[in-house]
């Protein structure tokens, strides 16, 4: 897990964080999901706190989401199968709701604008289009 953040570092990160990630980070629903999933998989109390910290690191974008199960295994000390199960559940309940912001993807409207613009790198077509039907 990333090193402990100072209050100043945390504030800087929160200032730049998208709203949906801030909401998920401070949400009581997120805390409930973590507690419920940990109870479901018989995680001892101290490790629940570490898992909550790992979820926070993902939501703050200080740890990569694709490494979540490995973080649970190595840093929290869970067995591989238990870490994968917990990661899958929390991914579904928490991270899937904020996937675009976590991966840094552009909002859908901006993606559409980019893909609809002609590319300068496309070569000009030479000769007739052999794939086009004659009208």
N, C-alpha and C positions, 0 to 999 in steps of 0.2 A: 504494500500500500504506500502511497506517497507520504512524504514526511508531514508532520503536523503543520498546519497553516497558522500563521499569526492572524490576529483580528484584522490587521491592515491588508494582508494578502487576501483574506477571505472577502473583505469588502470590495477589493479591486476585481476579484473574479465575479462576484455577484453583480457588480455594475455592468459588466459586459455580457452577462448570461441572458439568453432569451427568456422571455416571461414564462413560457411553459415549463422550462427547467427550474426556474425559481419557485414556481407554484408546486411542482413535484417535490422539490427539495424541502420545502417548509410544510408540506401537506400532512395532516394527521392520517389521511388515508394511506399514504406511503408507509408511515410508521405502523399502522394496523396490518397492512399487507405483509410487511417484514415479520412482525410478531406472529401472525397467523401461519405463514409459511414455515417459520422456524419451529413453531409448535407442531405442525404437521410432520416435520422431519426430525423431531426429537433433538433439537439443538439446545445445548445447555446455555443458561443465562448469560455468562460472560461472552460467549461466542456470538450471541444475538447482537450484542453491542458492536462487536467487530464487523458483523455482517452489515449492520446499519451504517457503519462508517464506510464500508466498501461501496454500498449503494450511494452514499453521499459523494464519494470520490467520483463515481461514474456520472452522477447528475451535475457535478461541478466541472466535469470534463477534465479532471486531473488524473484520471485513469481511463484507459480505453475500454469501451463496453464489450468488445470481443474477447477481452482477457478476464471477464468477470468470474467465470468458473475456476480459472487458474488462480486468481487472487483468493477466492474462497478456499481453495485447496491448500495453497502455499502459505498465505498470510494468516488465514483464520484457523487453519489446521483441520479442515474437514476431509473426510475420505473422498476419493475421486467421484464415486457414484452419488454420494450425498451432495457434494458441491455442484455437480452437473444438474441434479434434480432441483436444487434450490435456485440455481442460476436460471434454469428454464422457467420456473414458476415466477420468479421476480422479473424476468425479462418480459414475460407475458403481461403481468399485472402492472408493472411500473414503466419499464424502458420502452415497450412498444407504443405507449401513449405519447412519447416524446422522441421517437426515433429520428425524425428529420433534424431536430435540433441537436441531438447527440452526434449524429454523423456529419453535421455541418452542411447538409444538403440545402440547396436553395429552395425557397418557398415555391409551391407549385406554379404560381403565376409567372414567376421569373424563369422557371424551367421551360415553360411553354414558349415564352418570348425568345429564349436562346435557341431552342430547337427549330422554331419556325423561321428564323433568319437564315438566309442563304450563306453557305460557307464559302469563304474565299479560297479554301484549299481544294475544293472540288474541281477536277479537271473538266474542261469544256468537252462536250460530246463531239466525237468525230464521226461524221456520216449519219445515215439513218438509224433510227432506234429499231433494232431487230426484234425486240421484245414487244413492241407495240403492234396491235392488230390494225390491219388496214380498215378504213372506214368506208 
